[in-house]
Amino acid sequence: MLCMEEWQHTAAFVVQFRAGTDIEAGRLEGRVEHVASTRAKRFNSLDDLLQFIAAILKELRDSNEQ
């Protein structure tokens, strides 16, 4: 199981929004990167962003349960 310091690093993400983002209008565009693995994805919606983050966090949890 990960300790708090390890979790803070392995669960860290950088989110970069593009100029076309208009949160009030529900338009999110940008790029998200998982800090520990450097895996990245461009997103065009809040759902895309959250799906990427959820998938990475699930992988982390699953790998720590083994």
C-alpha positions in Angstrom: 0.0 0.0 0.0 1.2 3.5 -0.8 2.0 5.9 2.0 0.7 9.5 1.7 3.9 11.0 0.3 4.1 8.3 -2.5 0.4 8.7 -3.3 0.7 12.5 -3.6 3.4 12.0 -6.3 1.9 9.0 -8.1 -1.6 10.6 -8.1 -0.4 14.0 -9.4 -1.7 15.4 -12.7 -0.9 18.5 -14.7 -3.9 20.0 -16.6 -3.3 22.6 -19.3 -6.3 24.3 -20.8 -6.3 25.7 -24.4 -7.5 29.2 -25.3 -10.8 27.7 -26.6 -11.8 26.7 -23.1 -15.0 28.3 -21.8 -16.0 26.6 -18.6 -19.3 28.6 -18.3 -20.3 27.4 -21.7 -19.3 23.8 -20.9 -16.4 23.8 -23.4 -13.1 22.4 -22.1 -10.1 21.8 -24.3 -6.6 21.0 -23.4 -4.1 18.4 -22.3 -3.7 16.3 -19.1 -0.5 14.5 -18.1 0.1 12.0 -15.3 3.2 13.2 -13.6 4.7 9.9 -12.5 4.2 8.0 -15.8 4.3 11.0 -18.1 1.3 9.5 -19.9 -0.7 12.3 -21.5 -4.0 12.9 -23.4 -5.6 15.7 -25.2 -9.2 16.3 -24.0 -12.2 18.0 -25.6 -14.7 17.7 -22.7 -14.9 17.4 -19.0 -15.8 13.7 -19.5 -12.7 13.1 -21.5 -10.5 14.7 -18.8 -12.2 12.8 -15.9 -12.1 9.4 -17.8 -8.3 9.7 -18.2 -7.8 10.6 -14.6 -10.1 7.8 -13.4 -8.3 5.2 -15.5 -4.9 6.2 -14.2 -6.1 6.2 -10.6 -7.8 2.8 -11.1 -4.5 1.3 -12.4 -2.7 2.7 -9.4 -5.2 1.2 -7.0 -5.2 -2.1 -8.8 -1.4 -2.4 -8.9 -1.2 -1.6 -5.2 -3.7 -4.3 -4.2 -1.5 -7.0 -5.8 
